[in-house]
Structure formats: C-alpha cells, structure tokens
Amino acid sequence: MQKSTIIRISRFIIAVSLIVYVLFFVELQNIISSFKEVNLLLFSSALLLLIPNLFFQFLKWKYLLNSTINFYDNRKIIRSLFVGLSSGIFTPMRLGEYYGRSLDINKSSVTEIAALTFIDKLFVLVSVVLIGGVFFVFFVSDFLHLNIIVKIGAYALIIILPLIPFLFIIFTKSHSAARFMKIKIFARIAEKLSSLKTVNHTILLVTFFYSVVIYFIYTLQYSLLLTAFESDSLIQQNFIMSNVIMFSKALIPQISFGELGVRESTSVFYSTFFNISGAAAFNASILIFTINLLLPALIGLFFITKKD
C-alpha cells in the first residue's frame, strides 16, 4: 500500500474516531430531535451567507493575484479558488489547497502561487487570533477571575501576534535580509519568489481587511446555526461562543479529514459553558462544515472534472 494512501486512511480514521468520541457524550436521539426542531429561517440565513462568504474569498484572491503577478482572468481565478478548496478538504491543514490553486494560474510557478495562498491563509489565522483571541480572553477571565494585569498582558500578546506578518515584510526589504540573499539556498528561494517583491503594506492591509470580513461572516453563520438548533439561546451569546471555538480550534493541529471531529469536539466541549445542548453544538458544527467546506469542495470537483 502506498504511503499517501496510508496517510489518507489515517486521517479518515482520526476524523471518524473523533466523531464517535463526541457521540459518546451526545446521544444520537438528541441529535436527530434537534434537527427536527431546527429554526428554518435561521438555518436558511446561515446557508445564504455562504454567498457573501465565497464572494469575499474571491475578491481577496483576485486582489492578491492582480496586485502581485498581474493576473486578471476572473474565470480562471474563480476556478483556482474552488479547485483549491476541493483539493484542500482531503488534506491535513488543507495543504492540498496550496497546489490546487496553482492548476489554473499558468502565469506563475507553483511556488509563487503557494506563497500567495500562504499569505491568504495567514491573514485568516491572524483574524482568528486577533478577534477570536479577544473573545477567548474575555471568556477565560470571566471563569477564572483573572486580575487586571493578566488580562492586559493577554490582550497585548493577542494584539502583537497579528503584527508579525507586517514585521516580516519590513524585514524582507531591509539590509539584513539582503545579507541572507547572498547565501546560495536563500538566493534560489528568492529567485523563485521574485514576483512577490511587489507585496507591500497596502496589499497586506487590504488582505487583512478581506480576512476580517470573511471571519465575521463565518462566525455569524456559526452563531445563526447554534441559535437555530437552540431556540432558547441568545445569538449574542452564541456569537461569543463561535469566536471562542474558532480561537481554540486554531490552537489544535488540524490532522483529520477536513478538520472533521476537531470542530465538533471543541464545540461540544464549550457548549456546557454557554448553556447550549451538546446536540445543538454538534449539529451546528457539522452543518458549518457542510456549508462552508463540503459544498464549495463539490463545486471545485465540478471544475476539476469539467473540460476547460
């Protein structure tokens, strides 16, 4: 059996194992009952938010390609985005997306497109850390009764972390970076990424803005789904819970199939703190995966099989 096949089977087993583990804490009958009582208006609203979610992902990817490698073919940019989403869902940390996005962008090398994809994904993580982290500190301090000094320190750390990408760009344009470029291995890397020299502070800020909008849409979807399955809960409370889940999930290594199981177990864990039933938390997590990952991946599969 090939190594790649073994890795895929292992990821699938991990995902299934996590789901089974969660089901030990949430009765299957409660999950089914929760689906029967779902608020269709809130569920439909969360589903429709997929449209602006994908639209802003497209705008962000288009902006990166336009402003760095002067690639303006919108049809291929759309294909690149969806094929990347489809390629990433089957790989840990969605690494397949880095290669998948390059398939329709023939103007640049795989390395350059992978680097741009990294910038795209990096600012998604920055948004999670900056926004989700604030909600997480608020949540933890509320339960652990942290003093004001610890709170300020935690907030300061969360604010500093997202600045790292900006500091990295400043470094790459400095004299110190030029010294590194004289080393053969670094010179080769720099040559392959030569078109990315155009990445500046403005591009990073615009990319960050798009990432924040996408993150807000995602957490709003999550909040609506939680409220749809738990009608007695408040959407404001569920918005806080969604941010806490997103931040916590970002700290956990994403080694399972499509992050399946990790999201669900994290959601069920925090449900007790927010007076949400485990069944509602589980169902909301499964649907956020279906809406935001599985459906776009199926669209990407259509592009992969469709002849250009």
C-alpha positions, -999 to +999 in steps of 0.1 A: +000+000+000+013+034-010+023+059+018-001+085+005-030+060+008-020+051+043-019+088+053-054+094+038-068+063+056-052+075+089-068+110+085-102+094+079-098+071+109-089+101+131-119+121+119-143+091+124-128+084+158-133+120+170-169+119+158-175+086+176-159+101+207-182+131+207-212+108+202-204+091+235-212+124+252-242+134+229-270+109+225-278+102+188-316+106+196-309+141+208-291+150+176-320+137+155-345+155+177-325+187+174-327+185+136-364+181+137-369+213+158-344+235+138-355+271+131-356+270+093-354+308+090-321+310+109-308+279+091-316+294+057-299+327+067-267+308+076-269+289+043-274+321+023-244+337+040-222+312+020-227+335-010-211+366+005-185+343+022-174+329-012-177+363-028-152+380-004-129+350-007-129+355-044-123+393-040-094+386-017-078+360-040-084+382-071-068+412-053-037+392-044-033+379-080-040+413-096-016+432-074+013+408-073+016+388-105-008+410-127-032+381-134-066+393-143-085+364-158-116+363-135-128+329-148-095+312-140-093+330-107-127+315-097-117+281-109-084+284-090-103+293-058-128+264-060-103+238-072-081+248-042-110+244-018-117+210-033-080+199-031-076+212+005-105+194+021-088+160+018-055+171+033-044+180+068-042+217+074-057+219+039-022+217+024-036+205-009-051+239-014-016+254-020-011+232-050-048+231-062-049+269-066-019+268-089-035+245-115-054+273-134-028+300-129-003+292-156+014+327-155+034+319-123+051+289-108+035+266-082+059+280-056+047+316-062+010+306-061+017+286-029+033+316-014+003+338-022-020+311-008+001+312+023-004+349+026-042+344+021-044+317+048-020+336+071-044+365+074-073+342+081-053+329+111-044+365+120-081+374+121-089+343+143-061+352+167-069+389+169-107+387+171-113+352+185-084+357+209-101+388+225-133+368+230-113+339+244-095+361+269-129+376+279-143+341+283-114+327+303-111+357+326-148+355+333-145+320+346-110+321+362-115+356+376-081+368+363-067+401+376-064+432+355-026+428+349-030+393+334-059+405+313-039+434+299-009+411+292-031+386+274-047+413+253-013+429+245+000+395+233-030+389+211-026+424+195+012+419+190+009+384+173-010+396+142+017+422+136+043+395+128+034+393+090+039+431+087+072+429+105+082+401+082+076+422+051+096+451+067+125+426+073+125+413+037+131+448+025+158+456+050+196+454+046+197+424+070+175+404+045+199+414+017+227+396+035+207+364+037+201+366+000+238+362-006+236+327+008+230+303-021+199+284-008+182+317+001+191+332-032+174+303-050+142+307-030+142+345-036+146+339-073+115+316-074+095+342-054+108+372-073+073+383-084+063+386-047+086+415-042+055+437-050+038+426-018+037+458+003+020+471+034-011+482+014-016+447+000-012+432+034-037+456+049-063+450+022-058+413+025-063+416+063-095+436+057-110+409+035-100+382+060-117+401+088-149+404+068-148+366+059-141+357+095-171+378+107-194+361+081-182+327+093-187+334+130-221+349+122-231+317+103-219+296+133-240+318+156-271+315+135-268+277+133-263+275+171-294+296+176-313+277+150-308+244+170-311+260+204-341+283+202-339+295+238-303+308+234-293+343+225-275+350+192-251+375+210-241+347+234-237+322+205-215+348+187-191+348+216-191+310+217-184+309+180-153+331+185-141+311+214-144+279+194-126+294+164-097+305+185-094+272+204-096+252+172-068+273+157-045+260+186-053+223+178-032+206+150-055+201+120-047+165+110-081+150+104-102+149+072-115+185+066-109+192+103-139+169+109-142+159+145-119+186+159-145+213+153-173+191+167-155+180+198-144+216+205-180+228+200-195+202+223-168+209+250-177+247+251-215+241+249-217+233+286-202+267+295-227+286+273-258+265+283-261+250+248-271+214+244-244+191+231-267+180+203-272+216+191-234+223+193-227+191+173-253+198+146-242+234+142-206+222+137-215+195+112-235+220+092-208+247+092-185+221+078-211+211+051-220+246+041-185+263+041-163+234+032-182+205+016-204+225-007-176+246-022-154+215-025-182+199-046-182+230-068-144+226-071-149+190-081-171+201-109-144+225-122-118+197-119-139+173-140-151+199-164-130+204-195-117+239-200 
